[in-house]
Amino acid sequence: MSDTVLEGTPGGGGGVTTVEMLRRGVGNAVSGLSQMLGQEIKIASINLTKVLVKDIPELFGGAQAMKVGVYLAICGHSNGHMVAIYEPQNAFDLIDLLLGQPAGTTKELHDMEQSVLGEVGNIMGSFFLNHLANSTGMDLQPSPPAVLMDMTGAILEVATVSALECSDYTYVIDTVFESPDRQVTGTFLVMPVPGMETI
């Protein structure tokens, strides 16, 4: 499977592969998180792979594994889905980071904690899609985020069923980002946006 090469933006010169565009999009999303926090957040590692949509639940320990998900629909010139998946403890660590609390403070998801994760999803989703929009010339906007702690299958059901109507494959982006005093690991799924998929 080769990567689609997308034309550069006007004046940008050359093309860029879908994989590189998505990597840069994640970098832009983390930059948005840095601005939200008012402190430097850096990508410690990023691993982007293309997988069969039907195999996604197995990447997270099976359809019945409990995870925390932040879901946003992609709207505009094309439709798609973005989902951030966290191990519950990683989600709690991210909340503690955002609220300036000692690691280990958050132990459950209540309204305030869900609101914090939703705001993270909104900021990172907007910055991510801004980069894709600038790279493709498409108008792409995120929906309001939905935050839930549930089984992987339930979190991904709507996105995967819809994605299979466009493509058998999607992108999984494993990312570790860090502040000066801690690291947080999350996985981003980008379901097909027609015109961006690879063949």
C-alpha positions as CSV (number, residue, x, y, z in Angstrom):
1,M,0.0,0.0,0.0
2,S,1.6,3.2,-1.1
3,D,0.9,6.6,0.4
4,T,-1.1,9.1,-1.5
5,V,0.8,12.2,-2.4
6,L,-1.2,15.4,-1.9
7,E,-0.4,18.5,-3.7
8,G,1.2,21.2,-1.6
9,T,-0.7,24.4,-0.7
10,P,-0.3,27.3,-3.1
11,G,3.2,28.6,-2.8
12,G,4.1,25.6,-0.7
13,G,6.0,23.8,-3.4
14,G,6.0,20.0,-3.9
15,G,3.6,17.4,-2.5
16,V,3.3,15.7,0.8
17,T,2.4,12.1,1.6
18,T,-0.7,11.4,3.7
19,V,1.4,9.9,6.4
20,E,3.6,13.0,6.7
21,M,0.5,15.3,6.6
22,L,-1.1,13.4,9.5
23,R,2.2,13.5,11.5
24,R,2.3,17.2,11.0
25,G,-1.3,17.5,12.0
26,V,-0.6,15.8,15.3
27,G,2.3,18.1,15.8
28,N,-0.1,21.0,15.2
29,A,-2.6,19.5,17.7
30,V,0.0,19.2,20.4
31,S,1.0,22.8,19.7
32,G,-2.6,23.8,20.4
33,L,-2.5,21.9,23.7
34,S,0.7,23.8,24.6
35,Q,-1.2,27.1,24.0
36,M,-4.1,25.9,26.0
37,L,-1.9,25.0,29.0
38,G,0.4,28.0,28.7
39,Q,3.4,25.6,29.0
40,E,5.6,23.6,26.6
41,I,4.2,20.3,25.5
42,K,6.4,18.2,23.2
43,I,5.9,15.0,21.3
44,A,8.2,12.4,22.8
45,S,7.4,9.8,20.2
46,I,4.9,9.2,17.4
47,N,4.1,6.0,15.5
48,L,1.7,6.1,12.6
49,T,0.3,2.9,11.0
50,K,-2.4,2.0,8.6
51,V,-4.7,-0.8,9.8
52,L,-7.8,-2.7,8.8
53,V,-10.8,-1.0,10.4
54,K,-12.2,-4.3,11.5
55,D,-9.0,-5.0,13.5
56,I,-9.1,-1.8,15.5
57,P,-10.7,-3.1,18.7
58,E,-8.0,-5.8,19.0
59,L,-5.4,-3.0,19.1
60,F,-6.9,-1.9,22.4
61,G,-7.2,-5.3,24.1
62,G,-10.5,-6.4,22.4
63,A,-14.0,-5.0,22.1
64,Q,-14.7,-5.4,25.8
65,A,-11.6,-3.6,27.2
66,M,-12.5,-0.5,29.2
67,K,-11.0,2.7,27.8
68,V,-11.6,6.4,27.8
69,G,-12.6,7.9,24.4
70,V,-12.9,11.4,23.1
71,Y,-14.9,11.4,19.8
72,L,-15.3,14.2,17.3
73,A,-17.0,14.0,13.9
74,I,-15.2,15.6,10.9
75,C,-17.6,17.9,9.0
76,G,-17.4,20.2,6.0
77,H,-16.3,19.3,2.5
78,S,-15.8,15.8,3.6
79,N,-17.0,13.7,6.5
80,G,-15.0,11.5,8.8
81,H,-14.2,10.7,12.4
82,M,-11.5,11.3,14.9
83,V,-11.2,9.4,18.2
84,A,-8.7,9.7,20.9
85,I,-8.4,6.6,23.0
86,Y,-6.7,6.5,26.4
87,E,-6.1,3.8,29.0
88,P,-8.1,5.1,32.0
89,Q,-5.0,5.9,34.0
90,N,-3.5,7.8,31.1
91,A,-6.7,9.8,30.9
92,F,-6.5,10.6,34.6
93,D,-2.9,11.6,34.2
94,L,-3.8,14.0,31.4
95,I,-6.5,15.6,33.5
96,D,-4.0,16.0,36.4
97,L,-1.6,17.6,34.0
98,L,-4.2,20.0,32.6
99,L,-5.5,21.0,36.1
100,G,-2.0,21.4,37.5
101,Q,-2.6,18.6,40.0
102,P,-0.1,16.1,41.3
103,A,-0.1,12.8,39.3
104,G,-2.5,10.4,40.9
105,T,-5.1,12.9,42.0
106,T,-7.8,12.1,39.5
107,K,-9.3,8.6,40.0
108,E,-12.7,8.9,38.4
109,L,-14.5,10.7,35.5
110,H,-17.1,13.1,36.8
111,D,-18.6,16.1,35.0
112,M,-15.6,18.4,35.5
113,E,-13.1,15.7,34.4
114,Q,-15.2,15.0,31.3
115,S,-15.3,18.7,30.5
116,V,-11.5,18.9,30.7
117,L,-11.0,16.0,28.3
118,G,-13.7,17.5,26.0
119,E,-11.8,20.8,25.9
120,V,-8.6,18.9,25.1
121,G,-10.4,17.1,22.3
122,N,-11.9,20.3,21.0
123,I,-8.5,22.2,20.9
124,M,-6.5,19.3,19.5
125,G,-9.1,18.4,17.0
126,S,-9.4,21.9,15.7
127,F,-5.6,22.4,15.4
128,F,-5.3,18.9,13.7
129,L,-8.1,19.7,11.2
130,N,-6.7,23.2,10.5
131,H,-3.5,21.6,9.3
132,L,-5.3,19.0,7.1
133,A,-7.5,21.8,5.7
134,N,-4.5,23.9,4.9
135,S,-2.8,20.9,3.3
136,T,-5.7,19.8,1.2
137,G,-7.7,22.9,0.5
138,M,-10.8,21.3,2.1
139,D,-13.0,23.0,4.7
140,L,-12.9,20.6,7.7
141,Q,-14.5,21.4,11.0
142,P,-14.8,19.3,14.2
143,S,-18.1,18.6,15.9
144,P,-18.4,19.2,19.7
145,P,-16.6,16.4,21.5
146,A,-18.2,13.4,23.2
147,V,-16.3,12.0,26.2
148,L,-17.1,8.6,27.5
149,M,-15.6,5.7,29.6
150,D,-16.8,2.5,28.1
151,M,-15.8,-0.7,26.3
152,T,-13.7,-0.2,23.2
153,G,-16.4,-1.7,21.0
154,A,-19.0,0.8,22.2
155,I,-16.7,3.8,21.9
156,L,-15.7,2.9,18.3
157,E,-19.0,1.5,17.0
158,V,-20.4,4.5,15.2
159,A,-17.0,5.5,13.7
160,T,-16.0,2.1,12.5
161,V,-19.3,1.3,10.9
162,S,-19.3,4.6,9.0
163,A,-15.6,4.3,8.1
164,L,-16.2,0.9,6.5
165,E,-18.5,2.6,4.0
166,C,-15.5,4.5,2.6
167,S,-12.5,2.3,3.1
168,D,-11.3,-1.0,4.7
169,Y,-8.4,0.9,6.2
170,T,-7.7,3.8,8.6
171,Y,-4.8,5.4,10.4
172,V,-3.8,4.7,14.0
173,I,-1.4,7.3,15.5
174,D,0.2,6.3,18.8
175,T,1.6,9.4,20.5
176,V,3.5,10.1,23.7
177,F,3.6,13.8,24.6
178,E,5.3,15.3,27.6
179,S,5.5,18.3,29.8
180,P,8.6,19.2,31.7
181,D,7.6,16.9,34.6
182,R,5.5,14.0,33.1
183,Q,4.4,12.0,30.1
184,V,1.0,11.1,28.7
185,T,0.3,8.4,26.1
186,G,-2.7,8.5,23.8
187,T,-3.8,6.9,20.5
188,F,-5.5,8.9,17.8
189,L,-7.7,7.3,15.1
190,V,-8.4,9.2,11.9
191,M,-11.2,7.5,10.0
192,P,-11.4,8.0,6.3
193,V,-12.0,11.5,4.9
194,P,-12.9,11.0,1.3
195,G,-10.2,12.5,-0.9
196,M,-7.5,11.8,1.8
197,E,-7.6,8.0,1.9
198,T,-4.8,6.0,0.4
199,I,-5.2,3.1,-1.9
